[in-house]
Amino acid sequence: MTSRWYIITGSASSGKTTLIQALSKMGYLTVPEAARILIDKEIKKGNKLEEIRKDELDFQRKVLKIKVDTEEKLPKNKIVFFDRGIPDTIAYYNLYNFNPKEVMKFCKELTYRKIFLLEMLPFQKDYARIESEEIAKKLHNWLKKAYLGLGYEVIDVPDVSVEDRLKIILSKID
């Protein structure tokens, strides 16, 4: 079943969170990035980012579980914008040389309406990022391959102002 869900994806430092927040302020239903939800929860418990990400496969599995659990609760007939979709996990598995087979079953159960892939902005580190600029560029390519490999059309969103990115995205939703 095709939902009315839209994915905002891109590598680290591509402006996903900023766009999701802007869409939320406009009244759209939005879902924050699952990895940040997990990281924030673990930091509140007193864990450091290095501890949280020391077993990358375990971390990615926990992120996937949050994504799957979140999607199960949301209405498919309402417009929802996600900061990353389940197929992003395929890209992360490939980036870290894990077999994405276990993720694929979750990608076949639901179809998103459209995928918006944000071009990278000037790279900035933050409290939740472990990626370097070089890794972020590789991730961008893996993200595109993951969605294209599942049969999605990927709409590239250039490095323009937040307002212009919003115009591009909103002009393509239905």
C-alpha positions as CSV (number, residue, x, y, z in Angstrom):
1,M,0.0,0.0,0.0
2,T,1.3,3.4,-0.9
3,S,1.1,5.8,2.0
4,R,1.1,9.6,2.0
5,W,4.5,9.6,3.6
6,Y,7.5,11.5,2.4
7,I,11.1,10.9,3.2
8,I,13.6,13.7,3.7
9,T,17.0,12.1,3.6
10,G,20.7,12.9,3.0
11,S,24.0,12.5,4.5
12,A,25.1,14.0,7.8
13,S,25.1,17.8,7.6
14,S,22.6,18.1,4.7
15,G,19.9,20.1,6.6
16,K,17.4,17.3,7.2
17,T,16.6,18.4,10.7
18,T,16.2,22.0,9.8
19,L,13.7,21.1,7.0
20,I,11.8,18.8,9.3
21,Q,11.5,21.5,11.9
22,A,10.3,24.0,9.3
23,L,7.7,21.6,8.0
24,S,6.5,21.0,11.5
25,K,6.2,24.7,12.1
26,M,4.0,24.8,9.0
27,G,1.6,22.3,10.6
28,Y,2.8,19.1,8.9
29,L,3.1,15.9,10.8
30,T,6.8,15.1,11.1
31,V,9.0,12.4,12.5
32,P,12.4,13.2,13.8
33,E,15.5,11.1,13.0
34,A,15.4,7.8,14.9
35,A,19.2,7.8,15.5
36,R,19.0,11.1,17.3
37,I,16.1,9.9,19.4
38,L,18.2,7.0,20.5
39,I,21.3,9.0,21.0
40,D,19.5,11.7,23.1
41,K,17.8,9.0,25.2
42,E,21.2,7.3,25.9
43,I,23.0,10.6,26.6
44,K,20.3,11.4,29.2
45,K,21.1,8.1,30.9
46,G,24.8,9.3,31.2
47,N,26.2,7.4,28.2
48,K,28.8,9.0,25.9
49,L,28.5,8.9,22.1
50,E,31.5,6.6,21.8
51,E,29.7,4.1,24.1
52,I,26.4,4.4,22.3
53,R,28.1,3.7,18.9
54,K,30.8,1.3,20.0
55,D,28.8,-1.7,18.5
56,E,27.6,-0.1,15.2
57,L,25.6,-3.1,14.1
58,D,23.7,-3.2,17.4
59,F,23.2,0.6,17.2
60,Q,21.8,0.3,13.6
61,R,19.4,-2.5,14.7
62,K,18.1,-0.3,17.5
63,V,17.6,2.6,15.2
64,L,15.8,0.3,12.7
65,K,13.5,-0.9,15.5
66,I,12.6,2.7,16.4
67,K,11.7,3.4,12.8
68,V,9.6,0.3,12.4
69,D,7.8,0.8,15.7
70,T,7.1,4.5,14.8
71,E,5.8,3.7,11.3
72,E,3.4,1.0,12.7
73,K,1.6,3.7,14.7
74,L,1.2,6.4,12.1
75,P,-1.8,6.8,9.7
76,K,-0.9,5.9,6.1
77,N,-3.6,8.3,4.8
78,K,-2.1,11.4,6.3
79,I,0.8,13.4,5.0
80,V,3.9,12.7,7.1
81,F,7.4,13.9,6.6
82,F,10.2,11.6,8.0
83,D,13.8,12.6,8.8
84,R,15.1,9.4,7.2
85,G,13.2,6.3,6.3
86,I,13.7,2.6,6.9
87,P,15.7,2.2,3.7
88,D,18.3,4.6,5.1
89,T,19.3,1.7,7.3
90,I,20.3,-0.2,4.1
91,A,22.7,2.6,3.3
92,Y,24.2,2.5,6.8
93,Y,24.6,-1.3,6.7
94,N,26.4,-0.9,3.3
95,L,28.5,1.9,4.6
96,Y,29.7,-0.2,7.5
97,N,30.0,-3.4,5.5
98,F,27.1,-5.2,7.2
99,N,24.7,-7.4,5.2
100,P,21.5,-5.4,4.7
101,K,19.4,-8.6,4.1
102,E,17.8,-8.3,7.5
103,V,16.6,-4.8,6.7
104,M,15.1,-5.7,3.3
105,K,12.0,-7.4,4.8
106,F,11.0,-4.1,6.4
107,C,11.4,-2.2,3.1
108,K,9.1,-4.4,1.2
109,E,6.1,-3.9,3.6
110,L,5.5,-0.2,2.9
111,T,5.9,2.2,0.0
112,Y,6.7,5.9,0.6
113,R,5.1,8.5,-1.7
114,K,8.4,10.3,-2.6
115,I,12.0,10.5,-1.5
116,F,13.8,13.8,-1.2
117,L,17.6,13.5,-1.2
118,L,19.3,16.6,0.1
119,E,22.6,17.7,-1.3
120,M,25.2,18.1,1.4
121,L,25.8,21.5,3.0
122,P,29.1,22.6,4.3
123,F,30.1,19.9,6.8
124,Q,29.6,20.5,10.5
125,K,30.3,18.2,13.4
126,D,27.7,18.1,16.2
127,Y,27.1,16.2,19.4
128,A,25.5,13.2,17.7
129,R,27.7,12.8,14.6
130,I,30.5,10.4,14.3
131,E,30.9,10.6,10.6
132,S,33.7,12.5,8.9
133,E,33.0,14.6,5.8
134,E,34.5,11.8,3.7
135,I,32.1,9.3,5.2
136,A,29.2,11.6,4.9
137,K,29.9,11.8,1.1
138,K,30.0,8.0,0.8
139,L,26.7,7.8,2.8
140,H,25.0,10.2,0.4
141,N,25.8,7.8,-2.5
142,W,24.7,4.8,-0.5
143,L,21.4,6.5,0.3
144,K,20.7,7.2,-3.3
145,K,21.6,3.6,-4.3
146,A,19.4,2.2,-1.5
147,Y,16.2,4.0,-2.6
148,L,16.8,3.5,-6.3
149,G,17.5,-0.2,-5.7
150,L,14.0,-0.4,-4.1
151,G,12.4,1.2,-7.1
152,Y,11.9,4.7,-5.7
153,E,12.2,7.8,-7.7
154,V,14.7,10.0,-5.8
155,I,14.2,13.7,-6.1
156,D,17.5,15.6,-5.6
157,V,17.2,18.8,-3.6
158,P,20.1,21.2,-4.2
159,D,22.0,23.3,-1.7
160,V,19.8,26.3,-1.7
161,S,18.1,28.3,1.1
162,V,15.7,26.5,3.5
163,E,12.8,28.5,1.9
164,D,13.8,27.4,-1.6
165,R,14.2,23.7,-0.4
166,L,10.7,23.9,1.1
167,K,9.3,25.3,-2.1
168,I,10.9,22.4,-4.1
169,I,9.5,19.8,-1.7
170,L,6.0,21.3,-1.3
171,S,5.7,21.6,-5.0
172,K,6.1,17.9,-5.4
173,I,3.8,16.6,-2.7
174,D,0.2,15.5,-3.6
